[in-house]
């Protein structure tokens, strides 16, 4: 299972604007680390500073080792995550063929977007190819926050729409490439 870092906020006896991320009780980083991680990829870079700060307030960092199945096709999804570093395989279960990798997820991309869209079920399986770190947001809390804040909702949902469009385009390109090779089965 991945390692999760949870926020302690505000820091007891400290600056009320400072969040300390902890792993097993040891300080790891401040909220600015999460904000910077979000800003480093296209998803977070497209958000305003205020929107990114709102997300950083709700987020935690999680890391995954090679080979870990982060999301399994069909399972209930309870979090959305932005990949900070590493690579993951997006796999679809093809009847009679098993799991087929259709694209690779890179830093800046989003996984678990189904956490925001009913029925909150994974549409694919995500497997770690390289050690991976993500900024993770709990789905129910994020949905509640977006319901309360239409400005944040608009910002996040536009970025999410961009993420889904990128995913669709990459999958289409991959499938066209596979079908263009007549001597090779596409799966």
C-alpha positions as CSV (number, residue, x, y, z in Angstrom):
1,X,0.0,0.0,0.0
2,X,1.2,3.6,-0.6
3,X,2.6,5.8,2.1
4,X,0.2,8.5,3.2
5,X,1.2,11.8,4.6
6,X,-1.5,13.7,6.5
7,X,-1.8,17.3,7.3
8,X,-1.7,18.7,10.8
9,X,-3.2,22.2,10.7
10,X,-2.8,24.5,12.3
11,X,0.5,23.6,13.8
12,X,0.1,23.6,17.6
13,X,1.6,26.8,19.0
14,X,2.7,27.8,15.5
15,X,1.8,29.9,12.5
16,X,-1.9,29.3,11.8
17,X,-1.2,29.4,8.0
18,X,1.4,26.7,8.2
19,X,0.5,23.0,7.6
20,X,3.0,20.4,8.5
21,X,2.8,17.1,6.6
22,X,3.7,14.1,8.7
23,X,4.7,10.6,8.1
24,X,4.7,8.5,11.2
25,X,4.8,11.6,13.4
26,X,7.9,13.1,11.7
27,X,7.4,16.5,9.9
28,X,7.9,16.1,6.1
29,X,6.9,19.4,4.5
30,X,4.7,22.4,4.7
31,X,1.5,23.1,2.7
32,X,3.7,25.0,0.3
33,X,5.3,21.7,-0.8
34,X,1.9,20.4,-1.8
35,X,1.0,23.7,-3.5
36,X,4.4,23.6,-5.4
37,X,3.8,19.9,-6.3
38,X,0.4,20.8,-7.8
39,X,1.8,23.8,-9.6
40,X,4.6,21.7,-11.2
41,X,2.2,19.9,-13.6
42,X,-0.3,21.1,-16.2
43,X,-3.3,20.4,-14.1
44,X,-2.3,22.6,-11.1
45,X,-0.4,25.2,-13.2
46,X,-3.7,26.0,-14.9
47,X,-5.4,26.9,-11.6
48,X,-5.3,30.2,-9.9
49,X,-3.1,30.5,-6.8
50,X,-6.2,30.7,-4.7
51,X,-7.7,27.6,-6.2
52,X,-4.5,25.7,-5.8
53,X,-4.2,26.8,-2.1
54,X,-7.8,25.6,-1.4
55,X,-6.9,22.2,-2.9
56,X,-3.5,22.1,-1.0
57,X,-5.4,22.7,2.2
58,X,-7.4,19.5,1.6
59,X,-4.7,17.4,0.2
60,X,-2.1,14.9,1.3
61,X,0.9,13.3,-0.4
62,X,0.9,9.6,-1.1
63,X,3.7,7.5,-2.7
64,X,3.4,4.1,-4.4
65,X,6.0,1.5,-5.2
66,X,6.5,-0.2,-8.6
67,X,3.8,-2.8,-9.3
68,X,1.2,-1.5,-6.9
69,X,-2.4,-1.5,-8.3
70,X,-3.6,2.0,-7.3
71,X,-7.1,1.7,-8.8
72,X,-8.9,-1.4,-10.0
73,X,-11.4,-1.2,-12.9
74,X,-15.0,-1.3,-11.5
75,X,-14.1,-0.5,-7.9
76,X,-15.6,2.4,-5.9
77,X,-13.3,5.4,-6.1
78,X,-12.9,7.6,-3.1
79,X,-10.1,10.0,-4.1
80,X,-8.8,12.0,-6.9
81,X,-5.0,12.4,-7.3
82,X,-2.6,14.5,-9.4
83,X,0.6,12.7,-10.3
84,X,3.7,14.6,-9.1
85,X,6.4,12.1,-10.2
86,X,6.6,8.6,-11.6
87,X,4.7,6.8,-14.3
88,X,1.6,4.6,-14.2
89,X,-0.1,2.3,-16.7
90,X,-3.8,2.7,-17.5
91,X,-5.2,-0.7,-18.3
92,X,-8.6,-1.9,-19.5
93,X,-10.0,-5.3,-19.0
94,X,-10.6,-6.8,-22.5
95,X,-12.8,-9.9,-22.5
96,X,-10.9,-12.9,-23.7
97,X,-7.6,-10.9,-23.5
98,X,-7.3,-9.7,-19.9
99,X,-5.7,-6.5,-18.8
100,X,-4.4,-4.3,-21.7
101,X,-2.3,-1.2,-21.2
102,X,-3.8,1.6,-23.4
103,X,-1.7,4.5,-22.2
104,X,0.9,5.7,-19.7
105,X,0.1,8.4,-17.1
106,X,2.8,10.9,-16.5
107,X,3.4,13.7,-13.9
108,X,0.7,16.4,-14.0
109,X,-2.0,13.9,-15.1
110,X,-5.0,13.1,-12.9
111,X,-6.0,9.6,-11.7
112,X,-9.3,8.8,-9.9
113,X,-11.4,11.5,-11.6
114,X,-14.4,9.1,-11.2
115,X,-14.3,10.2,-7.5
116,X,-16.1,13.4,-8.7
117,X,-18.5,11.8,-11.2
118,X,-21.3,9.5,-10.2
119,X,-21.4,6.5,-9.9
120,X,-17.9,7.0,-8.5
121,X,-16.5,3.7,-10.1
122,X,-13.2,3.2,-11.8
123,X,-13.3,3.0,-15.5
124,X,-9.8,1.4,-15.8
125,X,-7.1,-0.1,-13.7
126,X,-4.0,2.0,-12.8
127,X,-0.7,0.2,-12.1
128,X,2.5,1.8,-11.0
129,X,5.4,1.5,-13.5
130,X,7.9,3.7,-11.6
131,X,7.9,4.8,-8.0
132,X,5.1,7.4,-8.0
133,X,4.1,10.3,-5.8
134,X,0.7,12.0,-6.0
135,X,-1.2,14.8,-4.3
136,X,-4.4,13.1,-3.2
137,X,-7.8,14.6,-2.4
138,X,-10.5,12.7,-0.7
139,X,-13.5,12.5,-3.0
140,X,-16.4,13.2,-0.7
141,X,-14.7,16.2,0.9
142,X,-13.7,17.6,-2.5
143,X,-17.2,17.1,-3.8
144,X,-18.6,18.9,-0.8
145,X,-16.1,21.8,-1.2
146,X,-16.9,22.1,-4.8
147,X,-20.7,22.2,-4.0
148,X,-20.0,25.1,-1.6
149,X,-17.6,27.1,-3.7
150,X,-18.8,27.6,-7.4
151,X,-15.6,29.5,-8.3
152,X,-13.4,26.7,-7.1
153,X,-15.8,24.2,-8.8
154,X,-15.5,25.9,-12.1
155,X,-11.7,26.0,-11.9
156,X,-11.3,22.4,-10.9
157,X,-14.0,21.0,-13.2
158,X,-12.5,22.8,-16.3
159,X,-9.1,21.3,-15.4
160,X,-10.8,17.9,-14.9
161,X,-12.5,18.2,-18.3
162,X,-9.1,19.0,-19.9
163,X,-7.7,15.9,-18.1
164,X,-10.5,13.6,-19.5
165,X,-10.1,15.2,-23.0
166,X,-6.3,14.5,-22.9
167,X,-6.9,11.0,-21.8
168,X,-9.5,10.4,-24.6
169,X,-7.1,11.9,-27.2
170,X,-4.2,9.8,-26.0
171,X,-6.3,6.6,-26.0
172,X,-7.6,7.4,-29.5
173,X,-4.1,7.9,-30.8
174,X,-2.9,4.7,-29.2
175,X,-5.8,2.7,-30.7
176,X,-5.3,4.2,-34.2
177,X,-1.6,3.3,-34.0
178,X,-2.5,-0.3,-33.0
179,X,-5.1,-0.7,-35.7
180,X,-2.8,0.8,-38.3
181,X,-0.6,-2.3,-38.0
182,X,-2.5,-5.0,-39.9
183,X,-0.1,-7.8,-39.0
184,X,-0.4,-7.0,-35.2
185,X,-3.4,-7.7,-33.0
186,X,-4.4,-4.4,-31.3
187,X,-4.5,-6.1,-27.9
